[in-house]
Each structure stands twice: as structure tokens, then as C-alpha cells.
Amino acid sequence: VTLAGDGPERGKLEGLAAARALGDRLRFAGWLPATGVARLLTELDLVCMPSISENQAVAAQEALLRGVPVVGSRIGGLVDYVRPGVDGELAAPGDLDSLVEALERAVHRLERGDYRIPDPRWMEQFSPESHRRELGGILNELIRSSGRG
């Protein structure tokens, strides 16, 4: 298991991992720049994002685009990107039992090869190009409706 990111609980988590002798099974990667995240995603079988707040879920998008299933909380952007049973699983936010169940479903689906990712057609709607096209269409419509176009 690799934990990426940093925060005030890191020292406590590292202490718990050491006390339980998990050093050979748990790695703390800390904060990673974009290039580090991209490299890490090539090594992973699954990304788990048990967030309580996740507006854009960029890490989930990056994982899915690289063919890595995502298990996350049923909140914010994760709901928009993760399709349960297709490319990941969703759990109730803040509910450990729900997260464990979602992880177990994900592991079973991974073992059977059931996930269908990456799915470029699905993710295309969230790409920068798609956003530019949509915004361009809105701006063109505003210009036309104002009588200036």
C-alpha cells in the first residue's frame, strides 16, 4: 500500500505503521508533484480516495485515464467520474464499513478482470479540450444573442 499526500496526521500514521511493523507493506510517498503522481499511477493496481471533500477529483480522472480503477467516497467529482462496477466503486463518505466493502468489491472485480478502463470516450467529456469546446459554444451563443456576432 502506498499513501500519497501529506498532512497533519502523517506523523501519527507513520508511528502506527511502525508500531504494527507494516514497514514492508506500507509506503509513505508524501506530497508528489504532477510528474510524481503520473509515475506512481503506473505502479498501482487501484486508487483509493476516501475523501470527505473532493470537488474536481483530478487524481481520480488521472487514474481512470491510465486504466487504474478508483474506489472513493460518494461525493463531489468522484460521483461524476467513477462508475461503480465499470471503472471503480463508491462508498458512503466517512463510513469505514462501506469503504471496506467497496474495496473488497474492487479487489474481486480486479481479480476477475471485470473493469472496463480506460474508457477514453467516457473521460473525453472531462478533458480540457471538451471544456474549451463547451465554453466556446457558450461564448459564441452569448455573442450571437447580444447582436454583436
Secondary structure, DSSP 4 states (H G I P E B T S, - for coil): -EEE---TTHHHHHHHHHHTT-TTT-EEEES--HHHHHHHHTT-S-EEE--S--SS-HHHHHHHHTT--EEEESSHHHHHH--BTTTEEEE-TT-HHHHHHHHHHHHHHHHHT------HHHHHTTSHHHHHHHHHHHHHHHHHHTT--
